[in-house]
Amino acid sequence: MTNSLTYDQSLDWIHAQLKFGIKPGIKRMAWLLEQLGHPEKKVTGIHIVGTNGKGSTVSYLQHIYRQAGYSVGTFTSPFIIDFRERISYNGQMIAKETLVQLVERLKPLAERLPKETQLGTATEFELITAMMFLYFGEMQAVDIVLVEAGLGGRYDSTNVFSPLALLCPSIGLDHQDILGATYAEIADQKVGALHDREPFLYVADRQDVITVFEETAQKKQSKSQQFGRDFQMSKASDGTYTFKQGKTVLTGLTPGMPGQHQVRNSALALAAIHQLMEGFPVSDEAIRRGLAQTHWQGRTEFLRPNLMVDGAHNRESVAALIDVLKTENERPLSLLFAAINTKPVSDMLSALSEIGPVTVTTFEYPKAYALADYPELYAQENNWKAWVDKALGDTGETLYVITGSLYFISQVRAYILEKEENKES
């Protein structure tokens, strides 16, 4: 029996749902999963919410659990090179044939949904989330699944299963039109994914956020664990890190990604592993190896010795990038920036310009910030590929940093890697 859809047709159908936008709420997901026989009930996993750091935390967990011998599923967004990265098994994105099979299961249901209910049409993210639960719940046996929320928590499409724990690596001012205007309102949406008696581990230093988190955990009778209070990660004199949680002390740790924010993300991952140690035992050596080997595409990633890409797509992630460049780099900097039109571009550019000259550009994407809309303070480049080519050809001391939207970073990364492949062939 042959598939009635090709891979490209399947992908086109998924992307066509983008026109239905973002529609917070889980009723459509509940209906779809009921029609599928509730595959989400067969998934054992960890739920990760937050503004920044979700993908990095997932990557630390995935690498450590893999080192410990477990099979690991991941659900992340956005993708950097290939759409199929969003649903991966043991670090490998799902096969094209599998994606087609998933679409063929979901497409008839998606067509029935607006006809048989008053819930409207499913969004792209809802369909991808349903595909993920179907894949890991029925098609691919897996020990543990790491599920990254898309937007928010309470009304996010991923908030339809019973995880082993809820993690939150950060709260920032992003997607305020949907999640709320203040840190506290956004925190309330994120922690809204917390279920009764579910462990909740988080990183936060704002008292308004901590108050929301702790009050919610108390209402849910959930044990909360906060970075700095219940678990710590401190730098030793030899440059390695020491993790402490209760009576647990782990020394000689080296997080695989640079920056203080990655110290916090890695500590959160270790705290979650410690929390779940009874059901998923992990040796100290597996933790050390997994932590050191962790990387995450498009995040403080060196594609050449003189060129870094980083998807710093909001105020908080820009601040984290600046911290890395200030503390771990001594070379002169040259930065290229492109964003989408829902971001606080002026604030982000103002912060970046304090560490080096910034050039702004645009890229092919429906929401890409137009070159004419950028503040006139900054140099402009209408062809970002020309800027990249010049950077790649420079043999001097300058470190070139390309940052902004992850959608932009995805295109830059693909361009540079393709040039490398063509050079080798």
N, C-alpha and C positions, 0 to 999 in steps of 0.2 A: 504494500500500500504506500503510495507516494503522498507527500504533503501537498495540500492544495495551495499553500502560500510559499513564496520564496522568502529567504532571509530579508532581502531588501524591502519586500512588500510588508513583512511583519514589522520591521523597523519604522517604515513610513506610517503604518497604522498607529503605532505607539506615539510617534511624534505628532501625528495629526490631532491627538487629544490635548496638545498644549493649548489649543485655542479655547479650551474650556477653563483655562486659568487655574488659580488657586482657590479651592473651596474648602475651608476648614470644616471638620466634622467627620465622624466615623460611621455614620449610618449607611453610607454607600458601601464602605468596606465591609461592614457587618453583613450586608445583604449578599455581596459577592462571595464572601467566605462561607456563608451558610449554603449557597448553591454548590460550592466546591466541596462540601462535607467537612468544613472547619479544619483545614490542614494546619492552621496556626496553633491548634491545640496539641499538635505533635512536635512543636518546635521548642527545644530547650535553649534559652539564650539570655543575653544581657542586652538591656535597652540603654542607648546613649543619647541624651538630649543636651542642648546647650547652644551657645552662639558660635564660639570658636573652639577648636581643639577636638571636635568629635572624631574626625577622621584619623588624627594622630593617635588618639586614645585607642581607637579600634585597631590601628596598626600595631601598637605596642602589645595589646592583648593577643592579637592574631599571631604575631611572631613568637611570643612566649608560649602560648598554648601549642603551637606547632612544634616547638622545640621539646615540649613535654610529651609529644606523641599523640596528641588529640587531632581529630579531623575538625576543621573550623570553617564555618560559613560566614561570609560577611555581606552586609547590605549597606552601601555607601553612596553618597552623591556630593557634587556632580561627578561625572566621569572626566578623565583627563585626555585620554586618547581614543578609547573605544567604549561605546555605550555599554557593552557587556561587562565592563569592569564593575558595574554597580552591583551585580550579583556574582560573587566569586566563591569558589570552594578550594580550600587549601592554597590560596593565593593565585589561583587560576580562574580567569573569567569563564562564565558558562559557554558551552559550545553553541555555535549558530543554530544547529539542528534542534538543540534543547530550547532555545529561545523561540523558535518557530512553533514547537510543540506547545509551549506555554501560551503563546498568542492564540493558537487554535483552540485552546481550552477557554481562554478568557473572552475572546472576541464575541462569541454568541451571547455570553452573559452580559457583556457591556452593551450590546444592542438591545437586550431585553430590559435592562435596568430602567431606562426612562419610560418604557412602554408599560411596564407592570407595576411601577411605583411612582410616588410623587417626589422622589429624591433627586431627579435630574440626571445628567450624564456624568459618568465617572471621569476624573481627571487623569492626566498622564501619570502622575505620581501614585495615585491610588491603584492604577492598573499594574504598575511596576511592583508596588508593594504586595499586591495580591499574587503576582507571579512569583515573587521571592518566597512567600509563605507556602505556595503550592510546590515549588521546587524543593525546598528544604523539608517540608512536611510530608511529601509523598514520593518525590522522584530521586532525591539524593540523601542517603543516610548520612548523618553528621552528628558529631558529639555535642557541639555547641555552636550557636549562631550569634554573631555580634550585629545587632540591628541599630543602625544610625537613624535617628528621627530626621524628617525632612524640615519641617517648620513648626516650631512650638513644641508641644508635648500633649496637652490635654486633648486637643482636637486633631492631632497629627494622625495620618493614616496608619502609622506603625503602632499606635496605641490600642492594639486589639489582641495582644497576647499577654500571657502571664510570665514575665521574665524572672530570672533568679535575682536580679538586682537592677536598680536604676542608677546611672551615672550621669553627672553633669560637670564638665570641665570648665565652663565659664558662662557668665551672663554679660551680654553687651547690648548696646542700643542698635539693633538691626531689625528690619521688617516691622518698624513701629506702626505702620499703617494697619497691620494685621494683629500684632502681638501686644500692642500697648505703648504708651508714650514714655513710661518710666522704667527704670531698672526693676522696681518691685512688681510692676504689672507684667513685665516680660518673664521675670522669675516665677510668678504665679502660673503663667501659661506652661512653662517648661516643667515645673514640678507637678503640674496637673496630671502628668503621666504616672505618678506614683500610685501604686495599688496598696491595699491593706496589708500591713505587716511585711512589706517588701523592703529589703535593705536599700538605703539611699546614701550614696557616696558622692561628695561634691567638693569643688574648689570655688571659693568665694571670699572676697575680702571686704565687700561693702556690707555694712550692718543692715541696710534695708533689705538686701537680698537674703542675708543669713536669717533674718527674722521671718521672712516668708517661708523659707525652706524648713526652718525648725518648727514653725507653727503647723505647717502641713504635715510634716513627719509625725508630729505628736497626734494630730487628728487621725492619721492613718495607722497609728500604733506601729510605726516603722522605726527601726534603729537607724539613726543618721550618723554619718562619719564625715568629718570635715578636715580638709587638708590644713595642717598647722596645728589643729587641736587634737585630732585622733590619730593622724598619721603624718609623718614628716619625711622630707628628703633633704639632707644637708651635704654640703661639699666638704670632702676631706682634704688634708694637706697635700695629698698626692694627685689631686685633680679628679679622683673618682667620687662617687656619691654613696651615702649611707641612708638606707630606708629603715624607718622605725614605725612600728605599729603594735602597741601593747608590749608584749614580751618578745615580739619578733624583731630581730635586727639583722639586716642584710648589708654587708659591706662590699666594696670593690665594684660598684655598679657604674656603668657608662651608658647613659641614654644615647641612642643612635642618632638623634637629631639635636641640633644646637639650639640654645636659647633657654632662658629661665622659664618661659611658658612650657617648654617641652619637659623640663624637670617636673613641673606640676602635673602635666599630662601623664608622664610615666609613673609618677607617684600614685596618681589616681588608678591607673591600670594595676599597679602592684597591690594597692589596697583592695581592689575588687578580687584579684586572684587570691589574696589572703582570706577574704571574706568567704570565698567559695571553695576553700582548700579541702574541706571534708568530702565534697562530691567530686571535685576535680583537683586531686593532689598534683603539685608541681614542685620539682626539686629546685634547690637554690641555683644549681648549675644551669638548669634550663632557663631560669629567670635571667641570669647574667648573660647567657648567650643570646636569648631572644631580645632582650633589651638593647644589647649592643648592635644587633643586626637590623634593628628596625629602621625603616625609611618610609617616606610617604611622597608619592609623586606630586610635584608642583608645590611642595612646602620646603622652603630654604634648601632647595635642591640645586646642586652644582651640575650643570650640563657640560661645562668646560671649566678648567681651573680658574678662568677669569670671568665666568658668567653664571650667575645664580638666578633662578626663577622662584617666585614666592607669591602664592595667591592671597595677598593681603587685601581683602575685599571690604573691610569696614574699619572704623577707628581703632578698635581694640587689636585687630590683627596687624594693622600698620604699626601700632605702638610696639607690638611684639617683634616685628621685623626690625624696627629701629633699634631695639634693645640688643638684638643679635649682632647687628652691624656695628654698633658702638662698642660692644664688649668683646667681640670675637674677630674683628677685622681691623687691620691697620693700614690698608691700602686706600688710595683715593677712590671715590665712588662716582659713578655715572648711572642715573636711574631713568628707566622708561616706564611710563604709567598709562594704563587704560582701564576704564571702569564702565559699569552699566549705569543707566540714568536714574537708579533708585538710591544711589549711595551719596554720602556727604562728601563730595569730591573736594570742595574747597578746604575743608578741615584736614582731609587725608593728605592733600598736596602740600599744605602749609607745614605739616609735621615732617613729611619726607624731605622737603627742601632745606630743612635745618641740618641734614647730614650730608647733602651733596646736591649737585645740579640735577634738576628733574626735567625731562622732556615728556610731553604728553602726546598721545596718539589715539587713533581709533581703530576699530576692527570690524569684521563682518559678523554682526549679531543684531537681532531686532532691537534689543534694548541698549546697544552700545552708545556710550556718550559721544555725541558729535564733536568733532574737532573745534568747530566754531563756538561751542558752548563752554569750553574751558576758560578759566581766567587768563587774561592776557599776560600775566606775570611770567608764564612758563614758555620755554621753547616748544615749538610744535613740529611734529613729524607726521606727514600724511601717509607715509609708507613705512610701517614698522619693520618690514623685512629688510629695508635698506639700513635701518639703525642696527638691526641684529647682525647683518653681514659685516658692517663696519666694526662692531664689537668683536666678532669672531676673528677678524683679521688683525686686531690690535695685539701686538706682542709686548706692550708696555706693562706698567704696574697697576693700571686701573682695574678695579673690580666693577663689572657691569651687572646691574641688578634690574630685572624685569619683573614688575609687580602690578597688582590691581586685580581685576576680575579673574576668577578661575576659568571662565570661558575664554578669556584672552590668553591666559597661561597655557591652556590646552592647545590653542592654535600655534603659539610660539614653540611649544615643546615638540609638536608634530613636525613643524618646519625644520627645526634644528636637527632632529633625529633623522629626518628624511635626507637632509644634506649629508649627514654622516654616512648613511647607507649608500648614497650615490657615489660618495668619495671612495668607499671600499669596493664597490662593484666594478 
